[in-house]
Amino acid sequence: MDEADNHEAVLRFTEKLAILLSESGMPRMSARVFAYVLADDADTYTARDLAEGLRVSPAAISGAVRQLVQAGLLARGREPGERSDFYRIDDDDVWGTIMAQRKPFLERYIELLTEGAREIGATRAGGRRLEETIEFYRFMDEELGLTLERWKDRRARWVAGHS
């Protein structure tokens, strides 16, 4: 497959994944940028690279990369002496890194929900629902930690098999 055909294949895939990501709540342009960076071969991208690659205006990219950086899905950097930031996905375990970044949010949910349940009181229906939600988030927090450990082992085996 030549470079032009590969780029078209990346764009077709990008649009399909972006639709799925946007259906799950990600803003459409952020979904397109994330899908593109995930599927394309470059290690880093400037906003201009992303705009050209996705065939959109540079203005469409700025909000998308800001949202992706805030969500921990992209990292921002800058080379010494360069004027433009670059964006990248952490290729050293992209999904483990992304999921590990979710743990602090689970902990924040637990803290806030615990405060709310204490203020509202467990004798009320809303308070009971909050307590059940706390228990769910505690479960998710524990399971995420265990899952990430199991993922590290599985990924190490997978990487060894693909070396």
C-alpha contacts under 8 A as a table, 3 or more apart, distances in Angstrom:
res1	aa1	res2	aa2	distance
1	M	5	D	6.02
1	M	6	N	6.15
2	D	5	D	5.40
2	D	6	N	6.13
3	E	6	N	5.05
3	E	7	H	6.14
4	A	7	H	5.10
4	A	8	E	6.31
5	D	8	E	5.11
5	D	9	A	6.22
6	N	9	A	5.01
6	N	10	V	6.16
7	H	10	V	5.02
7	H	11	L	6.18
7	H	40	D	7.90
8	E	11	L	5.01
8	E	12	R	6.17
9	A	12	R	5.13
9	A	13	F	6.18
10	V	13	F	5.17
10	V	14	T	5.91
10	V	36	Y	7.00
10	V	39	A	6.20
10	V	40	D	6.33
11	L	14	T	4.86
11	L	15	E	6.23
11	L	36	Y	7.13
11	L	54	L	7.14
12	R	15	E	5.38
12	R	16	K	6.48
13	F	16	K	5.13
13	F	17	L	6.16
13	F	35	A	7.91
13	F	39	A	7.79
14	T	17	L	5.31
14	T	18	A	5.86
14	T	32	R	6.05
14	T	35	A	5.02
14	T	36	Y	5.27
14	T	39	A	7.23
15	E	18	A	4.98
15	E	19	I	6.20
15	E	32	R	6.47
15	E	35	A	7.80
16	K	19	I	5.33
16	K	20	L	6.63
17	L	20	L	5.12
17	L	21	L	6.11
17	L	31	A	7.63
17	L	32	R	7.67
17	L	35	A	6.12
18	A	21	L	5.00
18	A	22	S	5.92
18	A	28	R	6.61
18	A	31	A	4.64
18	A	32	R	4.88
18	A	34	F	7.95
18	A	35	A	6.11
19	I	22	S	5.16
19	I	23	E	6.09
19	I	28	R	7.39
19	I	31	A	7.59
20	L	23	E	5.09
20	L	24	S	6.46
21	L	24	S	5.15
21	L	25	G	6.61
21	L	26	M	5.63
21	L	28	R	7.81
21	L	31	A	5.76
22	S	25	G	5.04
22	S	26	M	4.49
22	S	27	P	5.65
22	S	28	R	5.32
22	S	31	A	6.14
23	E	26	M	7.21
26	M	30	S	6.69
26	M	31	A	5.93
27	P	30	S	5.37
27	P	31	A	6.07
27	P	64	A	7.88
28	R	31	A	5.04
28	R	32	R	6.26
29	M	32	R	4.96
29	M	33	V	6.16
29	M	60	A	7.23
29	M	61	I	7.31
29	M	64	A	5.75
30	S	33	V	5.14
30	S	34	F	6.06
30	S	61	I	7.99
30	S	63	G	7.84
30	S	64	A	4.30
30	S	65	V	6.67
30	S	67	Q	6.97
30	S	68	L	6.49
31	A	34	F	5.20
31	A	35	A	6.00
32	R	35	A	5.21
32	R	36	Y	6.01
32	R	54	L	7.90
33	V	36	Y	5.12
33	V	37	V	6.17
33	V	50	L	7.08
33	V	54	L	7.72
33	V	61	I	7.64
33	V	64	A	6.98
33	V	65	V	7.39
34	F	37	V	5.26
34	F	38	L	6.07
34	F	68	L	7.46
34	F	73	L	7.49
34	F	74	L	7.74
35	A	38	L	5.08
35	A	39	A	6.18
36	Y	39	A	5.26
36	Y	40	D	5.76
36	Y	54	L	7.56
37	V	40	D	5.42
37	V	41	D	7.86
37	V	42	A	7.77
37	V	45	Y	7.96
37	V	88	R	7.26
37	V	89	I	7.13
38	L	89	I	7.21
42	A	45	Y	7.09
43	D	88	R	6.35
43	D	89	I	7.81
44	T	86	F	5.99
44	T	87	Y	5.49
44	T	88	R	4.83
44	T	89	I	7.92
45	Y	48	R	7.74
45	Y	49	D	5.46
45	Y	50	L	6.24
45	Y	86	F	5.19
45	Y	87	Y	5.16
45	Y	88	R	6.48
46	T	49	D	5.02
46	T	50	L	6.37
46	T	84	S	6.73
46	T	85	D	6.12
46	T	86	F	4.45
46	T	87	Y	6.21
47	A	50	L	5.13
47	A	51	A	6.14
47	A	58	P	6.42
47	A	61	I	6.24
47	A	62	S	6.99
47	A	85	D	7.70
47	A	86	F	7.15
47	A	87	Y	7.88
48	R	51	A	5.04
48	R	52	E	6.07
48	R	58	P	6.05
49	D	52	E	5.24
49	D	53	G	5.89
50	L	53	G	5.01
50	L	54	L	5.92
50	L	58	P	7.88
50	L	61	I	7.10
51	A	54	L	5.31
51	A	55	R	5.60
51	A	56	V	4.94
51	A	57	S	5.65
51	A	58	P	5.14
51	A	60	A	7.68
51	A	61	I	6.36
52	E	55	R	4.88
52	E	56	V	6.54
52	E	57	S	7.84
53	G	56	V	7.97
56	V	60	A	6.64
56	V	61	I	7.81
57	S	60	A	5.42
57	S	61	I	7.10
58	P	61	I	5.24
58	P	62	S	6.86
59	A	62	S	5.67
59	A	63	G	7.72
60	A	63	G	6.63
60	A	64	A	7.08
61	I	64	A	5.20
61	I	65	V	6.15
62	S	65	V	5.49
62	S	66	R	6.21
63	G	66	R	5.11
63	G	67	Q	6.21
64	A	67	Q	5.25
64	A	68	L	6.21
65	V	68	L	4.94
65	V	69	V	5.96
65	V	74	L	7.42
65	V	87	Y	7.83
66	R	69	V	5.23
66	R	70	Q	6.17
67	Q	70	Q	5.12
67	Q	71	A	6.12
68	L	71	A	5.03
68	L	72	G	6.16
68	L	73	L	5.14
68	L	74	L	5.47
69	V	72	G	5.05
69	V	73	L	5.89
69	V	74	L	4.78
69	V	75	A	5.70
69	V	76	R	6.74
70	Q	73	L	7.71
71	A	74	L	7.73
72	G	75	A	6.83
72	G	98	I	6.42
72	G	101	Q	6.83
73	L	89	I	6.82
73	L	98	I	6.21
74	L	87	Y	6.21
74	L	88	R	5.51
74	L	89	I	5.08
74	L	90	D	7.45
75	A	87	Y	5.55
75	A	88	R	5.37
75	A	89	I	6.21
75	A	90	D	7.24
76	R	85	D	6.53
76	R	86	F	5.72
76	R	87	Y	4.67
76	R	88	R	6.72
77	G	85	D	5.57
77	G	86	F	5.26
77	G	87	Y	6.33
78	R	82	E	6.60
78	R	83	R	7.71
78	R	84	S	6.65
78	R	85	D	4.72
78	R	86	F	5.82
79	E	82	E	5.44
79	E	85	D	7.69
82	E	85	D	7.74
89	I	94	V	6.53
90	D	93	D	6.60
90	D	94	V	5.01
90	D	97	T	7.32
91	D	94	V	5.19
93	D	96	G	5.34
93	D	97	T	6.06
93	D	155	R	7.99
94	V	97	T	5.33
94	V	98	I	6.22
95	W	98	I	4.97
95	W	99	M	5.98
96	G	99	M	5.23
96	G	100	A	5.97
96	G	148	L	6.44
96	G	151	W	7.26
96	G	152	K	7.63
97	T	100	A	5.16
97	T	101	Q	6.31
98	I	101	Q	5.29
98	I	102	R	6.98
99	M	102	R	5.24
99	M	103	K	7.35
99	M	144	L	7.93
99	M	148	L	7.81
100	A	103	K	5.64
100	A	144	L	7.93
100	A	145	G	7.95
100	A	148	L	7.31
101	Q	104	P	6.56
101	Q	105	F	7.76
102	R	105	F	5.31
102	R	106	L	6.48
103	K	106	L	5.09
103	K	107	E	6.30
103	K	141	D	6.34
103	K	144	L	7.50
104	P	107	E	4.99
104	P	108	R	6.16
105	F	108	R	4.96
105	F	109	Y	6.15
106	L	109	Y	5.07
106	L	110	I	6.26
106	L	137	Y	6.27
106	L	138	R	7.77
106	L	140	M	7.73
106	L	141	D	6.15
107	E	110	I	5.08
107	E	111	E	6.28
107	E	137	Y	7.98
107	E	141	D	7.35
108	R	111	E	5.09
108	R	112	L	6.17
109	Y	112	L	5.23
109	Y	113	L	5.90
109	Y	134	I	7.83
109	Y	137	Y	7.35
110	I	113	L	5.18
110	I	114	T	5.91
110	I	134	I	5.53
110	I	137	Y	6.35
110	I	138	R	6.97
111	E	114	T	5.19
111	E	115	E	6.28
112	L	115	E	5.14
112	L	116	G	6.22
113	L	116	G	4.95
113	L	117	A	6.00
113	L	130	L	6.18
113	L	131	E	7.54
113	L	133	T	7.57
113	L	134	I	6.13
114	T	117	A	5.12
114	T	118	R	6.11
114	T	130	L	7.65
114	T	131	E	7.29
114	T	134	I	6.72
115	E	118	R	5.19
115	E	119	E	6.24
116	G	119	E	5.10
116	G	120	I	5.97
116	G	127	G	7.64
116	G	130	L	7.37
117	A	120	I	5.16
117	A	121	G	5.53
117	A	122	A	6.54
117	A	127	G	4.95
117	A	128	R	7.57
117	A	130	L	5.66
117	A	131	E	6.23
118	R	121	G	5.27
118	R	122	A	7.39
118	R	127	G	7.77
120	I	124	R	7.22
120	I	126	G	7.36
120	I	127	G	5.50
121	G	124	R	6.06
121	G	127	G	5.19
121	G	128	R	7.83
122	A	125	A	7.39
122	A	126	G	7.81
122	A	127	G	4.56
122	A	128	R	5.11
122	A	131	E	7.35
123	T	127	G	6.68
123	T	128	R	6.92
124	R	127	G	5.19
124	R	128	R	6.33
125	A	128	R	5.14
125	A	129	R	6.27
126	G	129	R	5.08
126	G	130	L	6.20
127	G	130	L	5.01
127	G	131	E	6.20
128	R	131	E	5.02
128	R	132	E	6.24
129	R	132	E	5.11
129	R	133	T	6.14
130	L	133	T	4.91
130	L	134	I	6.13
131	E	134	I	4.97
131	E	135	E	6.31
132	E	135	E	5.07
132	E	136	F	6.22
133	T	136	F	4.96
133	T	137	Y	6.22
134	I	137	Y	5.18
134	I	138	R	6.11
135	E	138	R	5.03
135	E	139	F	6.13
136	F	139	F	5.08
136	F	140	M	6.19
137	Y	140	M	4.90
137	Y	141	D	5.98
138	R	141	D	5.06
138	R	142	E	6.20
139	F	142	E	5.23
139	F	143	E	6.04
140	M	143	E	5.07
140	M	144	L	5.83
141	D	144	L	5.20
141	D	145	G	6.41
142	E	145	G	5.34
142	E	146	L	6.48
143	E	146	L	5.06
143	E	147	T	5.87
144	L	147	T	4.94
144	L	148	L	5.99
145	G	148	L	5.25
145	G	149	E	6.44
146	L	149	E	5.19
146	L	150	R	6.30
147	T	150	R	5.06
147	T	151	W	5.96
148	L	151	W	4.86
148	L	152	K	6.20
149	E	152	K	5.22
149	E	153	D	6.66
150	R	153	D	5.27
150	R	154	R	6.22
151	W	154	R	4.96
151	W	155	R	5.75
152	K	155	R	5.14
152	K	156	A	6.09
153	D	156	A	5.21
153	D	157	R	6.45
154	R	157	R	5.18
154	R	158	W	6.15
155	R	158	W	4.86
155	R	159	V	5.94
156	A	159	V	5.16
156	A	160	A	6.11
157	R	160	A	5.11
157	R	161	G	6.24
158	W	161	G	5.10
158	W	162	H	6.35
159	V	162	H	5.09
159	V	163	S	6.19
160	A	163	S	5.40
